[in-house]
Amino acid sequence: MSVYPIVLTQGTFKHRDSLNFPFEERGLQFGDGVYEVIRVYQGKYYLFNEHIDRLYRSLEEIKIAIPYTKEDFAELLLELLKKNDMDTDGKVYLQVTRGSAPRDHYFPENVDANIYAYAEPAARNIEMMKTGVHTITLPDIRWSYCHIKSLNLLPNVMAKQEAKINGSFEAIQHKDGLVTECSSSNVYLVKNGKIYTHPKTNGILHGCVRIAVEKFAAGLNIPFIEEAFRVDDIAGADEMFLTSSTTEITPIIKVDQDVIHDGKPGQITRKLQAAYAADANIAQFSEDVPVLTSKSNE
């Protein structure tokens, strides 16, 4: 098993094999909970505060309370890396559910939330970020509160599997032709030197890497326009890319049957990748391009 042996659960640290909850668990039976995936580079969290803030926003949205301040919970997550002597690239998965109680649609009373987090190694997919990926387009069949990072991921799973079946990495989702986001990442279109992406509404997840990309674009004087583009706009795009905590900034070079521009990652995407590498203090793999020196998570 690739998961590190020590897990965080209910405010304590235990061996992963001892982690257990009653079978009448709200996350298991209702998807009644939220989660985060936080990137780790050389044993240090990246965009840590952004992820903690989003976790607490999601918890507030679905009315789950946990007995920790943001600062206290952050300390527990930092201790998780120390307990596992984690000093390589990886990720931490953390999950909070409403708790364990007899199955009933009503919220249970006087029940503690179930909390756990674990770390695992996760190497950067340099080749994918260098060469770009293929995607498909699919109707967005998800619910109306995608800004909550909830456990209800069945539509996302189905879309991702459909992409795999079609030999692609991701599925770009749309509502009546208006692009929202991918199954597990935010998506962007570049046209005439400007970056376009869906506004931060309830219809998409407000990505932590997206926050960084917006800052990088400002530092590079690249217009970042929160305006949804259409599936019909894709064929005429100069560049496209997607972002997430595990994919960083990855070029899209083909969507369905349409090759994006010349089928190679574009210069704006490369500049953003360089800015990301500088901000995260990780190795840059592309050609020399201007970078930023400020840290988005300070």
N, C-alpha and C positions, 0 to 999 in steps of 0.2 A: 504494500500500500504506500502511495506517495505522500499521503497526508502526514504532517509532523505529529509526533506521539501525544503532545500535551495540548488539550483543548480547554477553552474557557467556557464554563457553564455555571449559570446562576451566581456569578461573582467569585467563583473559585476555579482552581485549575486541577484537572484530572487527566488520567490517561484516556485516550480516545476509546478504548475498548470498554470503559466503564460508563460511557455516556448513554443514558437511556431516559425515556419519558414514558408515562402511561400511554396505552394505545388510544385512549380517548383524548387525543391531543388536537387542539383547534387548528393548528397549521396542517396537520395530516388530514383531518376530516373536512375542513372548510377552506383551506388555503388562507386562514385567518391570521395573517402576519406579514411582515416585511423583511427585506434583506438588503445587504450591501456586499459588493466585491471590491476590495481595496488593493491597488497595485503596490508591490514591494520591490524596491530596487536595492540590491546589496544590503539587505536587512533593514532598509528604511522605507517607511510609508511615503507614497506620493499622493498629493492632493488630499491629505489626511483630513484636514479641517472641513473641506468641501463634502467629503463623504459622511462625516459625523453630522454636519448640519442637515444633509439630506435625509439621513436616517431619522433624526428627530422630527423633521417635517412630515415624513411618512407616518411615523408613529402618532403624531398629533392628528393627522388626517383621519386615521381609522380608530382613534380614541383608545390607544394602548399606552399605559403609563409604566415606566420602569423606574426602579429606585436609585437611579444614578443621574447626576448632572452630566452634561457633556464632558466636562473636564475629568470627572471620575471614570466615565466609561472609556474615554481616550487613554487614561492611564492603564486601565485593564488591558486594552488592546496592545499597548506598547509592551506591557509585561508579558503578553502572549508570545511575542517575538523573542524576548529574552529567555523565557522558560524553554523555548525550543532551540536556543542558540542559532537562530536564523540569521545568516549573513549573506545569503544569495538572493537571486531574483525569484519572486514568487507572488502569491496573492493570499489574501485572507478573506474567507467567506464568513459572514456573520448573519444570524437570523434571530428574529424576535417574533414570537407568536403570542396570542392572547392567553395561552396557558392550557392546562389540562383540567377537564371537567366533563361530566356526563353530557352526551351529545344533545345539543339544543341550539336552535338558531339564535335565541336571545343571548346577549352577552352574559357570561357567568359572573356572579358577584363574589367578591372576596377571594379571587383567584390570582396567583402570581403569574406574571408573564414568564414564558419559557425563553431563555436566552442561551445561545451558544455561538462560539466562533472557533474556527480552526484555520491553520495555515498549511499551505502546500507549495512545493516548488513550481515555478512557471517560467520557462525560458522565453525570451522575446523571439517572435517569429520574424527574424530579420529578412529572410528571403521574400516573404509575403509583402512586407513593407517596402522592399526594394522594387519588386516587379509589379505589384498590384493584384487585384482580385476581380473575378467575375461575379456578377449578381443577377438576380431575376427580379421581376416586379410581381406583386400579389396584392389583392385587395386587403385592406386593413380591417380585420374582423374583431378587433379587441374592444374592451369596454371603454367607457368615457373618462376614466380617471387614470390614464397612463402616467401621469406625473407622480403617482404613488408607486414606489418600487415594491410592489406587493408580490406575494408568492403565487399569484394566479397567472401562470405563464403558459398555459396550454396553447393558446393561439400563437404565441411566440415560438413554442417548440414545434408546432405543426408547420409554421412558415419556414423555420430553419431547416427542418427535415425535407421540405419540398425543394429548398435550394440545393441541399445535398444530393437529392435524387436527380436534379438537373445539372449536376456537375459544377455547381456554383458555391461560393463561400457564404453569401448572404442573400436575404430577400428584402428588397426595398418595398415598403408597404405604402399604400395610397388609399384615400377615401374619395371615390368618384373622380379619380385622376389626379387629385392633389396629394403630393408626396408628404408623408408624415415622418417616418423614420424606418430604420431596418428592424429586423426581429430582435437584435441584441446590440444595436449601436445607433448612434445618430448619423445622419447622412447630409452631405453638402454638395452643391453644384457651383462651379466657378464659370463665370461668363464675363468677358470683357474686363478682366481684372478684379471682379467683385465676387465675394462669397455669398451664396444664398442658402438659407436653411429655414426650416419651419420655426415660427415663433414659439416662445416658451409658454404654451398653453397647457390645459389639462390633457390634450391629445397626444403629448409625447413625454418621454422621460427627460428631465432636465439634467443632461449628462455632466459629470464633473470634468471630463476632458473637454467637453464643449465650452465650459467656462474658461479653461486655459486657452483654447483656440481663439476665442473672442479677444482675449487679452493679447495673445501673440499677434493677431491680425492688426489690432490697434497700434502695437509697437512697430509693425512693419508698414504702416500706412496702407493697409489693404482694407477696403470697405467690407464690413461684415453686416449683411442685410438680413434681418429676421423677417423673411417673406417667403412663404411656401412656393415652391416651383411645382410644375406639373410633369406628369410622366411624359407628355408630348415635348417638353423642353429638353429631355435627356439627350436625344439624338444630336442636338446642336450645342451641347456643353463643351467648353474648352477643357475642363477638368472635372473630376468628381472624387470625393474621398469620404471615408467613414471614420468614426472615432468611438472608442470605448476604453475602459481601463485596461483590458487585456490586449486589444489590437492597436492601442496608441492612435496614430494617424496613418491610415492605410489607404493607398490610392485605389480607386475603382477604374478599371480599364475597359470593362465591357458590361453592358446591361442588356439582358435578353440577347437580341441579335445585333444590338448597336455597339460598335466599337467607339469608345470615347476618344474624340479627336484623332490622334495618331496611334492610339493603343499603348501609350507610354505615360508614366506618371508625369504630371505637369510641374512647372516651376513654382507655382504658389504652394502646391502640396509639399514640395521639397523644402521650401522655406519654412513652412509650418513644422515639418518634421525636425528640421534643424533647431528651431526654437524650442520644441518639446524636449529634445535631447539636452540642450543647454539648461533648461529649467529643471529637468529631473536629474541633471548631473550624470548622464549616461552617455555611452559611446554614440557618436554620430556616424552613420554609414554611407550617406549620400555625398554627392559632390559638394564643393565649397559653396555655401550660400550664406547670406546675412542671417545672423541670429540675434536673439535678445539675451540680455544678461540678468534681467530681473527674475525673481522667483514668484510664481503665481500662488504659492501656498504659504507665503510669509504673512 
